C-alpha cells in the first residue's frame, strides 16, 4: 500500500527565507542564490495557499412523465 505524504509548505518557506537571510553577501554567488531562493519561495507560497479543487454537485433531474 502506497502512503500519501503531504508537504509542510509553511515550514519549508520558513527555512528558505532563513537561508535567504544568511546570504547577505554582495558577491555574484550570493546574488544568484538569492534569485533562485526567490523563485523557490514563490513556488512554495503559491502551493501553500492553493485551495483544493471544488467538487461538482449533481442536481436531481425532474422525473419525465
MOPAC internal coordinates of N, CA, C and O (Angstrom, degrees):
PM7 1SCF
backbone

  N    0.0000 0     0.00 0     0.00 0    0    0    0
  C    1.4494 1     0.00 0     0.00 0    1    0    0
  C    1.5342 1   109.27 1     0.00 0    2    1    0
  O    1.2310 1   120.84 1   -49.05 1    3    2    1
  N    1.3191 1   116.00 1   130.95 1    3    2    1
  C    1.4567 1   121.44 1  -178.17 1    5    3    2
  C    1.5270 1   109.65 1   -87.56 1    6    5    3
  O    1.2310 1   120.76 1   -47.26 1    7    6    5
  N    1.3223 1   116.15 1   132.74 1    7    6    5
  C    1.4638 1   120.55 1   179.02 1    9    7    6
  C    1.5249 1   109.07 1   -93.47 1   10    9    7
  O    1.2310 1   121.29 1   -43.35 1   11   10    9
  N    1.3011 1   115.14 1   136.65 1   11   10    9
  C    1.4642 1   120.92 1   176.65 1   13   11   10
  C    1.5211 1   108.00 1   -93.59 1   14   13   11
  O    1.2310 1   120.55 1   -64.95 1   15   14   13
  N    1.3151 1   116.55 1   115.05 1   15   14   13
  C    1.4569 1   120.92 1   178.92 1   17   15   14
  C    1.5162 1   109.08 1   -99.44 1   18   17   15
  O    1.2310 1   120.97 1   -39.45 1   19   18   17
  N    1.3050 1   115.76 1   140.55 1   19   18   17
  C    1.4546 1   119.53 1   177.45 1   21   19   18
  C    1.5255 1   108.92 1  -108.09 1   22   21   19
  O    1.2310 1   120.88 1   -33.29 1   23   22   21
  N    1.3031 1   115.92 1   146.71 1   23   22   21
  C    1.4567 1   121.57 1  -179.39 1   25   23   22
  C    1.5142 1   110.70 1   -86.95 1   26   25   23
  O    1.2310 1   120.92 1   -32.18 1   27   26   25
  N    1.3211 1   115.84 1   147.82 1   27   26   25
  C    1.4614 1   122.16 1   175.76 1   29   27   26
  C    1.5299 1   106.50 1   -97.14 1   30   29   27
  O    1.2310 1   121.25 1   -93.66 1   31   30   29
  N    1.3398 1   115.21 1    86.34 1   31   30   29
  C    1.4599 1   120.15 1  -173.83 1   33   31   30
  C    1.5222 1   112.70 1   -66.48 1   34   33   31
  O    1.2310 1   119.87 1   146.34 1   35   34   33
  N    1.3262 1   117.85 1   -33.66 1   35   34   33
  C    1.4602 1   119.07 1   179.92 1   37   35   34
  C    1.5234 1   110.73 1   -66.90 1   38   37   35
  O    1.2310 1   119.72 1   141.46 1   39   38   37
  N    1.3306 1   118.13 1   -38.54 1   39   38   37
  C    1.4684 1   121.06 1   177.20 1   41   39   38
  C    1.5252 1   109.99 1   -67.85 1   42   41   39
  O    1.2310 1   120.21 1   138.04 1   43   42   41
  N    1.3283 1   117.21 1   -41.96 1   43   42   41
  C    1.4631 1   120.97 1   178.91 1   45   43   42
  C    1.5275 1   110.21 1   -60.74 1   46   45   43
  O    1.2310 1   121.05 1   136.02 1   47   46   45
  N    1.3398 1   115.59 1   -43.98 1   47   46   45
  C    1.4712 1   119.58 1   179.47 1   49   47   46
  C    1.5227 1   110.60 1   -60.92 1   50   49   47
  O    1.2310 1   120.31 1   137.34 1   51   50   49
  N    1.3310 1   117.01 1   -42.66 1   51   50   49
  C    1.4602 1   121.41 1   179.82 1   53   51   50
  C    1.5321 1   110.69 1   -59.01 1   54   53   51
  O    1.2310 1   120.01 1   134.47 1   55   54   53
  N    1.3190 1   117.58 1   -45.53 1   55   54   53
  C    1.4661 1   120.86 1  -179.33 1   57   55   54
  C    1.5275 1   111.70 1   -67.79 1   58   57   55
  O    1.2310 1   120.30 1   140.65 1   59   58   57
  N    1.3244 1   117.02 1   -39.35 1   59   58   57
  C    1.4665 1   119.65 1   177.92 1   61   59   58
  C    1.5275 1   111.04 1   -65.16 1   62   61   59
  O    1.2310 1   120.45 1   138.47 1   63   62   61
  N    1.3377 1   116.74 1   -41.53 1   63   62   61
  C    1.4650 1   119.91 1   177.91 1   65   63   62
  C    1.5288 1   111.23 1   -65.32 1   66   65   63
  O    1.2310 1   120.53 1   144.33 1   67   66   65
  N    1.3134 1   116.59 1   -35.67 1   67   66   65
  C    1.4682 1   120.49 1   177.52 1   69   67   66
  C    1.5247 1   110.08 1   -66.25 1   70   69   67
  O    1.2310 1   120.38 1   137.64 1   71   70   69
  N    1.3386 1   116.88 1   -42.36 1   71   70   69
  C    1.4693 1   120.23 1   177.75 1   73   71   70
  C    1.5282 1   110.21 1   -61.78 1   74   73   71
  O    1.2310 1   120.73 1   138.55 1   75   74   73
  N    1.3381 1   116.20 1   -41.45 1   75   74   73
  C    1.4602 1   120.89 1   177.99 1   77   75   74
  C    1.5305 1   110.12 1   -58.13 1   78   77   75
  O    1.2310 1   120.95 1   137.57 1   79   78   77
  N    1.3331 1   115.80 1   -42.43 1   79   78   77
  C    1.4666 1   121.50 1  -179.11 1   81   79   78
  C    1.5324 1   111.57 1   -62.17 1   82   81   79
  O    1.2310 1   120.37 1   142.83 1   83   82   81
  N    1.3334 1   116.90 1   -37.17 1   83   82   81
  C    1.4604 1   120.25 1  -177.76 1   85   83   82
  C    1.5237 1   112.61 1   -74.91 1   86   85   83
  O    1.2310 1   119.57 1   161.75 1   87   86   85
  N    1.3098 1   118.42 1   -18.25 1   87   86   85
  C    1.4668 1   121.73 1  -179.69 1   89   87   86
  C    1.5321 1   109.42 1   -91.48 1   90   89   87
  O    1.2310 1   120.96 1  -112.85 1   91   90   89
  N    1.3103 1   115.77 1    67.15 1   91   90   89
  C    1.4666 1   121.33 1  -175.49 1   93   91   90
  C    1.5223 1   113.19 1   -86.79 1   94   93   91
  O    1.2310 1   120.26 1   170.99 1   95   94   93
  N    1.3106 1   117.12 1    -9.01 1   95   94   93
  C    1.4623 1   120.05 1  -174.84 1   97   95   94
  C    1.5166 1   112.66 1   -62.25 1   98   97   95
  O    1.2310 1   121.52 1   -23.24 1   99   98   97
  N    1.3130 1   114.69 1   156.76 1   99   98   97
  C    1.4593 1   120.72 1   179.91 1  101   99   98
  C    1.5270 1   110.62 1  -100.78 1  102  101   99
  O    1.2310 1   120.76 1  -164.96 1  103  102  101
  N    1.3384 1   116.14 1    15.04 1  103  102  101
  C    1.4646 1   119.73 1   179.58 1  105  103  102
  C    1.5304 1   109.84 1   -83.33 1  106  105  103
  O    1.2310 1   121.11 1   -14.67 1  107  106  105
  N    1.3085 1   115.48 1   165.33 1  107  106  105
  C    1.4720 1   121.09 1  -175.89 1  109  107  106
  C    1.5309 1   112.10 1   -62.22 1  110  109  107
  O    1.2310 1   120.26 1   139.92 1  111  110  109
  N    1.3260 1   117.10 1   -40.08 1  111  110  109
  C    1.4631 1   120.46 1  -178.91 1  113  111  110
  C    1.5233 1   111.13 1   -63.67 1  114  113  111
  O    1.2310 1   120.26 1   136.68 1  115  114  113
  N    1.3244 1   117.10 1   -43.32 1  115  114  113
  C    1.4669 1   120.72 1   178.60 1  117  115  114
  C    1.5195 1   111.03 1   -63.82 1  118  117  115
  O    1.2310 1   120.47 1   136.86 1  119  118  117
  N    1.3298 1   116.71 1   -43.14 1  119  118  117
  C    1.4707 1   120.04 1   178.71 1  121  119  118
  C    1.5217 1   111.32 1   -63.46 1  122  121  119
  O    1.2310 1   120.22 1   136.54 1  123  122  121
  N    1.3482 1   117.18 1   -43.46 1  123  122  121
  C    1.4662 1   120.95 1   178.76 1  125  123  122
  C    1.5308 1   111.10 1   -63.45 1  126  125  123
  O    1.2310 1   120.88 1   138.72 1  127  126  125
  N    1.3220 1   115.92 1   -41.28 1  127  126  125
  C    1.4656 1   119.78 1   179.11 1  129  127  126
  C    1.5320 1   110.48 1   -64.80 1  130  129  127
  O    1.2310 1   120.12 1   139.44 1  131  130  129
  N    1.3258 1   117.37 1   -40.56 1  131  130  129
  C    1.4711 1   120.68 1   178.21 1  133  131  130
  C    1.5290 1   111.12 1   -65.25 1  134  133  131
  O    1.2310 1   120.50 1   141.97 1  135  134  133
  N    1.3228 1   116.64 1   -38.03 1  135  134  133
  C    1.4708 1   119.46 1   176.54 1  137  135  134
  C    1.5270 1   110.63 1   -62.06 1  138  137  135
  O    1.2310 1   120.69 1   136.70 1  139  138  137
  N    1.3350 1   116.29 1   -43.30 1  139  138  137
  C    1.4645 1   120.46 1   178.68 1  141  139  138
  C    1.5267 1   110.95 1   -66.02 1  142  141  139
  O    1.2310 1   120.37 1   139.37 1  143  142  141
  N    1.3258 1   116.90 1   -40.63 1  143  142  141
  C    1.4614 1   120.40 1   177.91 1  145  143  142
  C    1.5262 1   111.05 1   -64.19 1  146  145  143
  O    1.2310 1   120.26 1   142.71 1  147  146  145
  N    1.3228 1   117.10 1   -37.29 1  147  146  145
  C    1.4729 1   120.18 1   176.53 1  149  147  146
  C    1.5248 1   110.69 1   -56.12 1  150  149  147
  O    1.2310 1   120.56 1   135.18 1  151  150  149
  N    1.3265 1   116.53 1   -44.82 1  151  150  149
  C    1.4663 1   120.77 1   179.70 1  153  151  150
  C    1.5251 1   111.14 1   -64.54 1  154  153  151
  O    1.2310 1   120.53 1   136.81 1  155  154  153
  N    1.3227 1   116.59 1   -43.19 1  155  154  153
  C    1.4661 1   120.27 1   179.06 1  157  155  154
  C    1.5275 1   111.75 1   -64.51 1  158  157  155
  O    1.2310 1   120.79 1   135.91 1  159  158  157
  N    1.3243 1   116.10 1   -44.09 1  159  158  157
  C    1.4699 1   120.37 1   179.83 1  161  159  158
  C    1.5170 1   109.93 1   -61.42 1  162  161  159
  O    1.2310 1   120.23 1   136.93 1  163  162  161
  N    1.3201 1   117.17 1   -43.07 1  163  162  161
  C    1.4637 1   120.76 1   179.08 1  165  163  162
  C    1.5261 1   111.31 1   -61.54 1  166  165  163
  O    1.2310 1   120.17 1   136.91 1  167  166  165
  N    1.3266 1   117.28 1   -43.09 1  167  166  165
  C    1.4677 1   121.20 1   179.57 1  169  167  166
  C    1.5248 1   110.91 1   -64.52 1  170  169  167
  O    1.2310 1   120.32 1   139.11 1  171  170  169
  N    1.3287 1   116.99 1   -40.89 1  171  170  169
  C    1.4675 1   121.05 1   179.83 1  173  171  170
  C    1.5279 1   110.33 1   -67.08 1  174  173  171
  O    1.2310 1   120.08 1   138.01 1  175  174  173
  N    1.3298 1   117.45 1   -41.99 1  175  174  173
  C    1.4635 1   120.71 1   179.08 1  177  175  174
  C    1.5275 1   110.69 1   -62.58 1  178  177  175
  O    1.2310 1   120.40 1   137.34 1  179  178  177
  N    1.3270 1   116.84 1   -42.66 1  179  178  177
  C    1.4717 1   119.86 1   178.19 1  181  179  178
  C    1.5226 1   110.98 1   -60.18 1  182  181  179
  O    1.2310 1   120.43 1   135.57 1  183  182  181
  N    1.3157 1   116.78 1   -44.43 1  183  182  181
  C    1.4628 1   120.21 1  -179.66 1  185  183  182
  C    1.5292 1   111.34 1   -69.78 1  186  185  183
  O    1.2310 1   120.81 1   144.75 1  187  186  185
  N    1.3190 1   116.05 1   -35.25 1  187  186  185
  C    1.4675 1   121.12 1   179.86 1  189  187  186
  C    1.5290 1   111.36 1   -62.11 1  190  189  187
  O    1.2310 1   120.57 1   144.91 1  191  190  189
  N    1.3140 1   116.52 1   -35.09 1  191  190  189
  C    1.4633 1   121.19 1  -175.43 1  193  191  190
  C    1.5266 1   113.50 1  -104.18 1  194  193  191
  O    1.2310 1   120.53 1  -171.34 1  195  194  193
  N    1.3244 1   116.59 1     8.66 1  195  194  193
  C    1.4719 1   120.54 1   178.54 1  197  195  194
  C    1.5242 1   108.76 1   -71.00 1  198  197  195
  O    1.2310 1   121.18 1   -42.14 1  199  198  197
  N    1.2948 1   115.34 1   137.86 1  199  198  197
  C    1.4678 1   120.18 1   177.64 1  201  199  198
  C    1.5127 1   108.93 1   -97.00 1  202  201  199
  O    1.2310 1   120.92 1   -35.77 1  203  202  201
  N    1.3228 1   115.84 1   144.23 1  203  202  201
  C    1.4615 1   117.69 1   178.17 1  205  203  202
  C    1.5228 1   110.92 1   -63.34 1  206  205  203
  O    1.2310 1   121.24 1   -30.91 1  207  206  205
  N    1.3100 1   115.23 1   149.09 1  207  206  205
  C    1.4649 1   119.98 1   179.74 1  209  207  206
  C    1.5231 1   109.56 1   -61.23 1  210  209  207
  O    1.2310 1   121.13 1   -42.67 1  211  210  209
  N    1.2947 1   115.44 1   137.33 1  211  210  209
  C    1.4616 1   120.41 1   179.95 1  213  211  210
  C    1.5205 1   109.67 1   -76.34 1  214  213  211
  O    1.2310 1   121.06 1   -37.70 1  215  214  213
  N    1.3014 1   115.58 1   142.30 1  215  214  213
  C    1.4572 1   120.42 1   177.33 1  217  215  214
  C    1.5196 1   110.37 1   -81.45 1  218  217  215
  O    1.2310 1   120.90 1   -20.15 1  219  218  217
  N    1.3026 1   115.89 1   159.85 1  219  218  217
  C    1.4559 1   121.33 1   179.29 1  221  219  218
  C    1.5199 1   108.38 1  -102.53 1  222  221  219
  O    1.2310 1   120.81 1   -51.84 1  223  222  221
  N    1.3175 1   116.06 1   128.16 1  223  222  221
  C    1.4597 1   120.89 1   178.47 1  225  223  222
  C    1.5192 1   109.26 1   -93.25 1  226  225  223
  O    1.2310 1   120.98 1   -48.26 1  227  226  225
  N    1.2909 1   115.74 1   131.74 1  227  226  225
  C    1.4538 1   121.45 1   176.94 1  229  227  226
  C    1.5260 1   107.78 1   -89.98 1  230  229  227
  O    1.2310 1   120.55 1   -54.73 1  231  230  229
  N    1.3154 1   116.56 1   125.27 1  231  230  229
  C    1.4544 1   120.38 1   176.79 1  233  231  230
  C    1.5324 1   108.73 1   -89.39 1  234  233  231
  O    1.2310 1   120.80 1   -37.72 1  235  234  233
  N    1.3240 1   116.07 1   142.28 1  235  234  233
  C    1.4558 1   118.20 1  -179.64 1  237  235  234
  C    1.5274 1   110.57 1   -63.07 1  238  237  235
  O    1.2310 1   121.34 1   -39.97 1  239  238  237
  N    1.3178 1   115.05 1   140.03 1  239  238  237
  C    1.4547 1   121.07 1   178.27 1  241  239  238
  C    1.5395 1   109.03 1   -85.99 1  242  241  239
  O    1.2310 1   120.17 1   -39.56 1  243  242  241
  N    1.3155 1   117.27 1   140.44 1  243  242  241
  C    1.4715 1   118.50 1   177.64 1  245  243  242
  C    1.5278 1   109.84 1   -63.62 1  246  245  243
  O    1.2310 1   121.77 1   -35.64 1  247  246  245
  N    1.3037 1   114.21 1   144.36 1  247  246  245
  C    1.4725 1   119.34 1   179.59 1  249  247  246
  C    1.5193 1   109.47 1   -67.65 1  250  249  247
  O    1.2310 1   120.37 1   -42.65 1  251  250  249
  N    1.3201 1   116.89 1   137.35 1  251  250  249
  C    1.4650 1   122.03 1   178.46 1  253  251  250
  C    1.5196 1   107.33 1   -86.13 1  254  253  251
  O    1.2310 1   120.75 1   -48.95 1  255  254  253
  N    1.3447 1   116.17 1   131.05 1  255  254  253
  C    1.4781 1   120.32 1  -179.30 1  257  255  254
  C    1.4852 1   111.07 1  -107.98 1  258  257  255
  O    1.2310 1   120.10 1   180.00 1  259  258  257

